[in-house]
């Protein structure tokens, strides 16, 4: 490399850095697999529409759990809040025990695993997916919603860390 010519960051590096500071809500997406329950942490769940109620999420396709979620006919999307920080930390750690004996979970009558302590979950039917590199964008129709009251603050992910979002509305 000649003097005065510094390597320029790649578009991928710039993209990663731009989104690093963009806060995102968190969800655990679970599905039944051939060897039991599987689940992944996602920071990309988004509402798509109301009629029919639908959402989307993006997952990496490089793990076995993600492959199970991507190919499942139905999934459960658990929307996390600050009370679910330990769950988020567990599902974020590669190789962690998910749906273990120390975690409150059970199967719905329809066969999907649920994390019973989460305050809000949506049972969804896979509508389709679009593969982009080593990720997939998944679209799903919401079949049912369970939501219980919670006073916990929102949990977000930003700058490679979990944060509790304190609500200070701007008016």
Buried (B, 14 or more C-beta within 10 A) or exposed (E): EEEEEEEEEEEEEEEEEEEEEEEBBBBBBBBBBEEEBBBBBBBBBEEBEEEEBBBBBBBBBEBEBBBBBBEBEBBBBBBBBBBBBEBBEBBBEEEEEBBEEEBEBEEBEEEBBBBEEBBBBBBBBBBEBEEEEEBBBBBBBBBEEBEEEBEEBBBBBBEEEBBEBEEEEEE
